[in-house]
Amino acid sequence: MSMIRDDNDLIDAFLDALWLERGASEHTLTSYRHDLAAWRRYLIANERRLLAPGSDALPNWLSARREEGYKLRSNARLLSSLRGFYRWLLAQGTIDADPLNEVRLPRFKAALPDTLDEDEVERLLAAPDTATPLGLRDRAMLEVLYGCGLRVTELISLRLDSINLRQGVVRVLGKGDKERLVPLGEEAQLWIECYLRSGRSELMTDIRRPPLFPGRNDDFMTRQTFWHRIKHYARLAAIDKPLSPHTLRHAFATHLLNHGANLRVVQLLLGHSDLSTTQIYTHVAQARLEALHAEHHPRG
C-alpha cells in the first residue's frame, strides 16, 4: 500500500510542477492524471513498478491498447504524457535513466481540423434569435469566437473589462496564463455593443459581476453549456458537418489564410507559441484550393 501511496505522491508532485512552472491548464492536468493513473494500474496488474517498469512494459501495453481499439493518436498522446513524467523524474534525480527513451510510435499524418466554409459560418452566426437577450448574448459570443479566433475556454472566461470597445480590442488570457490583445472585427464589435446595451442586464441579477457572457447565477458559462449552444444553432442553420468546440477557431484561421493573411500574423492572433502548430492551417487552405480547382477548372 505504501508503494501505491508513494506513486501517487510522485504523480501529484509532477502535476504540481506542471502547474507552477508551465502554467498548465486544469484540462491538461486532468489528462496527465488520467494517463498516469491508467499506466500505474497496468503496472500493478503486471507486477511492475512505476520507477522501474522495464523496457517491454510500455510497448506491450500500447500493443494491447491497439487490439482493444484505441487509435494511434490516443496512444501518441498517452506516450507524450508518460515521457513528460519520466523526463521530470530524471531531471529531479529520482531515476538514473529514462525507461521510455527507446519507445517509438509509427508516424501518422495529422488529421486536418474540422472547419466550415464562409457561407456555413454566416448561416451559423445568423441562427440565434437576436430579438431575445439570450439570442443577443449567443450572437455576440459566436461573432467574437469566429471574429477573434478564440479558444472556447478563452471565450467563456472573458470578463467585462476584457473588452475595450474604444480601441476595438479584446484582452485574452490564453494557455499558460499568457495574455494577448486581439482586434475585434466590425461585426463582433457591433454585436457586443448591441448585447451590452440590450441583453446582458436582462440576463443578470447583478451586472457588476465580472463575466462578460454569463451562464447561470451570474457566473461564467461552462464549456459544455456553450458547446450545446453551438450544436443547437448548427441544427437551426442546417449544418450537418462534424463540429468540434474549435470549429469556428479553425474557420477563422483558414479563412484568414485563404484571403492572403501572413502565417505569422495568424500565429499571433491564435496565441500559438510555435509556428508549426499554425502550419496545419496552410494544409487546410491548400486542400480547399485543390477542391475548388478540381470542381471548377476545366482540366481539374
C-alpha positions as CSV (number, residue, x, y, z in Angstrom):
1,M,0.0,0.0,0.0
2,S,2.9,2.4,0.7
3,M,4.2,1.9,-2.8
4,I,0.9,3.0,-4.2
5,R,0.9,6.0,-1.9
6,D,4.4,6.9,-3.0
7,D,3.5,6.5,-6.6
8,N,0.6,8.9,-6.1
9,D,2.8,11.3,-4.3
10,L,5.2,11.4,-7.2
11,I,2.4,11.9,-9.7
12,D,1.0,14.7,-7.6
13,A,4.4,16.4,-7.3
14,F,4.8,16.2,-11.1
15,L,1.4,17.7,-11.7
16,D,2.2,20.5,-9.2
17,A,5.4,21.2,-11.2
18,L,3.4,21.4,-14.4
19,W,1.0,23.9,-12.9
20,L,3.6,26.0,-11.1
21,E,6.4,26.0,-13.7
22,R,4.5,25.8,-17.0
23,G,1.1,27.2,-16.1
24,A,-0.7,24.0,-17.3
25,S,-4.4,24.3,-17.6
26,E,-6.8,22.3,-15.5
27,H,-7.8,20.4,-18.6
28,T,-4.1,19.5,-19.3
29,L,-3.6,18.4,-15.7
30,T,-6.6,16.2,-15.8
31,S,-5.4,14.5,-18.9
32,Y,-2.0,13.8,-17.4
33,R,-3.5,12.5,-14.2
34,H,-5.8,10.1,-16.2
35,D,-2.9,8.8,-18.3
36,L,-0.6,8.3,-15.4
37,A,-3.2,6.6,-13.3
38,A,-4.0,4.2,-16.1
39,W,-0.3,3.4,-16.6
40,R,0.1,2.8,-12.8
41,R,-2.9,0.4,-12.8
42,Y,-1.4,-1.5,-15.7
43,L,2.0,-1.8,-14.0
44,I,0.5,-3.0,-10.7
45,A,-1.6,-5.6,-12.6
46,N,1.6,-6.9,-14.2
47,E,3.7,-6.7,-11.1
48,R,5.8,-3.9,-12.3
49,R,7.0,-0.7,-10.6
50,L,6.3,2.9,-11.7
51,L,10.0,3.9,-11.2
52,A,11.3,0.8,-13.0
53,P,8.7,-0.5,-15.4
54,G,11.1,-2.4,-17.7
55,S,11.8,-1.8,-21.3
56,D,9.0,-4.0,-22.6
57,A,6.1,-2.8,-20.4
58,L,5.0,0.2,-22.4
59,P,5.3,-1.4,-25.9
60,N,3.3,-4.3,-24.6
61,W,0.6,-2.0,-23.1
62,L,0.4,0.1,-26.3
63,S,0.1,-3.0,-28.4
64,A,-2.7,-4.3,-26.1
65,R,-4.5,-0.9,-26.3
66,R,-4.4,-1.1,-30.1
67,E,-6.0,-4.5,-30.0
68,E,-8.7,-3.0,-27.8
69,G,-9.5,-0.4,-30.4
70,Y,-7.5,2.6,-29.2
71,K,-6.4,4.8,-32.1
72,L,-2.8,5.6,-32.8
73,R,-3.4,9.2,-31.9
74,S,-4.7,8.2,-28.5
75,N,-1.6,6.1,-27.9
76,A,0.6,9.0,-29.1
77,R,-1.0,11.4,-26.6
78,L,-0.5,8.8,-23.8
79,L,3.1,8.3,-24.7
80,S,3.6,12.1,-24.6
81,S,2.2,12.2,-21.1
82,L,4.4,9.4,-19.8
83,R,7.5,10.8,-21.5
84,G,6.9,14.1,-19.7
85,F,6.6,12.4,-16.4
86,Y,9.8,10.3,-16.7
87,R,11.8,13.2,-18.0
88,W,10.7,15.2,-15.0
89,L,11.7,12.3,-12.7
90,L,15.1,12.1,-14.4
91,A,15.6,15.9,-14.0
92,Q,14.7,15.6,-10.3
93,G,17.3,12.8,-9.9
94,T,14.6,10.3,-8.8
95,I,15.7,7.9,-11.6
96,D,19.0,7.4,-13.3
97,A,17.7,6.7,-16.8
98,D,14.6,7.3,-18.8
99,P,12.8,3.9,-19.2
100,L,10.9,5.1,-22.2
101,N,13.8,6.5,-24.1
102,E,13.7,3.8,-26.8
103,V,9.9,3.6,-27.2
104,R,8.7,4.9,-30.6
105,L,5.3,5.0,-32.3
106,P,4.8,4.9,-36.1
107,R,4.4,8.3,-37.7
108,F,0.9,9.3,-38.6
109,K,-0.4,12.1,-40.8
110,A,-2.0,14.8,-38.8
111,A,-5.7,15.0,-39.4
112,L,-7.0,18.3,-40.8
113,P,-9.2,20.1,-38.4
114,D,-12.9,20.3,-39.0
115,T,-13.9,23.6,-40.4
116,L,-16.7,25.4,-42.2
117,D,-16.8,27.4,-45.4
118,E,-17.7,31.1,-45.3
119,D,-21.4,30.6,-46.2
120,E,-21.8,28.0,-43.5
121,V,-20.3,30.3,-40.9
122,E,-22.6,33.1,-42.0
123,R,-25.6,30.8,-41.5
124,L,-24.4,29.7,-38.1
125,L,-23.8,33.3,-36.9
126,A,-27.3,34.3,-38.1
127,A,-29.0,31.4,-36.3
128,P,-29.6,33.0,-32.8
129,D,-32.9,34.9,-32.3
130,T,-31.5,38.4,-31.6
131,A,-34.9,39.7,-30.5
132,T,-34.2,38.0,-27.2
133,P,-31.5,38.7,-24.6
134,L,-30.3,35.1,-24.8
135,G,-30.1,35.3,-28.6
136,L,-28.2,38.6,-28.4
137,R,-25.7,37.0,-26.0
138,D,-25.2,34.0,-28.2
139,R,-24.8,36.0,-31.4
140,A,-22.2,38.2,-29.7
141,M,-20.4,35.1,-28.4
142,L,-20.3,33.4,-31.9
143,E,-19.2,36.6,-33.5
144,V,-16.3,37.0,-31.0
145,L,-15.4,33.3,-31.3
146,Y,-15.2,33.5,-35.1
147,G,-14.0,37.1,-35.5
148,C,-11.1,36.7,-33.0
149,G,-10.3,33.0,-33.4
150,L,-10.5,32.3,-29.7
151,R,-10.5,29.0,-27.9
152,V,-13.8,28.2,-26.3
153,T,-12.2,28.4,-22.8
154,E,-10.8,31.8,-23.6
155,L,-14.3,33.0,-24.8
156,I,-16.2,31.9,-21.8
157,S,-13.5,33.3,-19.5
158,L,-13.9,36.8,-20.8
159,R,-14.6,39.5,-18.2
160,L,-16.5,42.7,-18.8
161,D,-13.2,44.6,-18.5
162,S,-11.6,42.3,-21.2
163,I,-13.3,44.3,-23.9
164,N,-12.1,47.8,-25.0
165,L,-14.7,49.0,-27.5
166,R,-13.0,52.4,-27.9
167,Q,-9.7,50.7,-29.1
168,G,-11.6,47.8,-30.7
169,V,-9.6,45.0,-29.0
170,V,-10.2,42.2,-26.6
171,R,-7.7,41.1,-24.0
172,V,-7.4,37.3,-23.9
173,L,-5.9,35.1,-21.3
174,G,-4.6,32.0,-23.2
175,K,-2.7,28.9,-22.3
176,G,-0.1,29.2,-19.7
177,D,-1.8,32.4,-18.5
178,K,-0.3,34.3,-21.4
179,E,-2.2,37.5,-22.4
180,R,-2.6,38.7,-25.9
181,L,-4.6,41.5,-27.5
182,V,-6.8,40.5,-30.4
183,P,-8.5,43.0,-32.7
184,L,-12.3,43.0,-32.7
185,G,-13.8,43.0,-36.2
186,E,-16.6,45.4,-37.1
187,E,-19.3,42.7,-36.8
188,A,-18.0,41.4,-33.5
189,Q,-17.8,44.9,-32.1
190,L,-21.3,45.8,-33.3
191,W,-22.9,42.7,-31.7
192,I,-21.1,43.2,-28.4
193,E,-22.4,46.8,-28.3
194,C,-25.9,45.6,-29.0
195,Y,-25.6,42.8,-26.4
196,L,-24.2,45.2,-23.7
197,R,-26.9,47.7,-24.5
198,S,-29.9,45.4,-24.5
199,G,-29.0,41.9,-23.4
200,R,-26.6,41.5,-20.6
201,S,-28.5,43.4,-18.0
202,E,-31.6,41.2,-18.7
203,L,-29.6,38.0,-18.1
204,M,-28.0,39.1,-14.8
205,T,-29.3,39.9,-11.4
206,D,-26.1,41.8,-10.6
207,I,-24.5,43.4,-13.6
208,R,-21.4,44.3,-11.5
209,R,-20.4,40.6,-11.7
210,P,-17.3,40.1,-13.9
211,P,-18.5,37.6,-16.6
212,L,-18.9,39.2,-20.0
213,F,-21.1,36.3,-21.1
214,P,-22.8,34.9,-18.0
215,G,-24.3,31.5,-17.6
216,R,-26.4,30.5,-14.6
217,N,-26.4,32.5,-11.4
218,D,-24.4,35.4,-12.9
219,D,-21.4,33.1,-13.1
220,F,-19.1,32.2,-16.0
221,M,-20.6,29.8,-18.6
222,T,-19.2,26.3,-18.8
223,R,-17.6,24.8,-21.9
224,Q,-20.3,22.2,-22.0
225,T,-23.1,24.8,-22.0
226,F,-21.6,26.8,-24.8
227,W,-20.9,23.6,-26.8
228,H,-24.6,22.6,-26.5
229,R,-25.5,26.1,-27.8
230,I,-23.2,25.7,-30.8
231,K,-24.8,22.4,-31.7
232,H,-28.2,23.8,-31.3
233,Y,-27.5,26.7,-33.7
234,A,-25.8,24.3,-36.2
235,R,-29.0,22.3,-36.4
236,L,-31.0,25.5,-36.9
237,A,-28.6,26.5,-39.7
238,A,-28.9,23.1,-41.3
239,I,-25.2,22.4,-40.9
240,D,-24.6,18.6,-40.9
241,K,-20.8,18.6,-40.9
242,P,-18.9,17.2,-37.9
243,L,-18.3,20.1,-35.5
244,S,-15.9,20.5,-32.6
245,P,-15.6,23.2,-29.9
246,H,-12.8,24.6,-32.1
247,T,-14.6,24.6,-35.4
248,L,-15.0,28.4,-35.6
249,R,-11.4,28.9,-34.5
250,H,-10.3,26.6,-37.3
251,A,-12.6,28.6,-39.7
252,F,-11.1,31.9,-38.5
253,A,-7.5,30.7,-39.3
254,T,-8.4,29.0,-42.6
255,H,-10.4,32.0,-43.9
256,L,-7.6,34.4,-43.0
257,L,-5.1,32.4,-44.9
258,N,-7.5,31.9,-47.8
259,H,-7.7,35.7,-48.1
260,G,-3.9,36.2,-48.0
261,A,-3.0,36.7,-44.4
262,N,0.6,36.1,-43.3
263,L,1.1,32.8,-41.3
264,R,3.0,34.6,-38.5
265,V,0.1,37.1,-38.1
266,V,-2.3,34.2,-37.8
267,Q,0.0,32.6,-35.2
268,L,0.0,35.7,-33.1
269,L,-3.8,36.1,-33.3
270,L,-4.3,32.4,-32.3
271,G,-1.8,32.6,-29.5
272,H,0.3,29.7,-30.7
273,S,3.7,29.6,-29.1
274,D,5.1,27.5,-32.0
275,L,4.6,28.3,-35.7
276,S,4.5,24.6,-36.5
277,T,1.1,24.4,-34.7
278,T,-0.2,27.1,-37.0
279,Q,1.1,25.5,-40.2
280,I,-1.7,22.8,-40.1
281,Y,-4.0,25.6,-41.5
282,T,-1.9,26.0,-44.6
283,H,-2.8,22.4,-45.4
284,V,-6.4,23.2,-44.8
285,A,-6.3,26.2,-47.1
286,Q,-4.3,24.1,-49.7
287,A,-6.9,21.3,-49.5
288,R,-9.7,23.9,-50.1
289,L,-7.9,25.4,-53.1
290,E,-7.4,21.9,-54.6
291,A,-11.1,21.0,-54.1
292,L,-12.1,24.3,-55.8
293,H,-9.7,23.7,-58.6
294,A,-11.0,20.2,-59.2
295,E,-14.6,21.3,-59.1
296,H,-14.4,24.4,-61.3
297,H,-11.3,24.2,-63.6
298,P,-12.0,22.6,-67.0
299,R,-8.8,20.5,-66.5
300,G,-9.3,19.9,-62.8
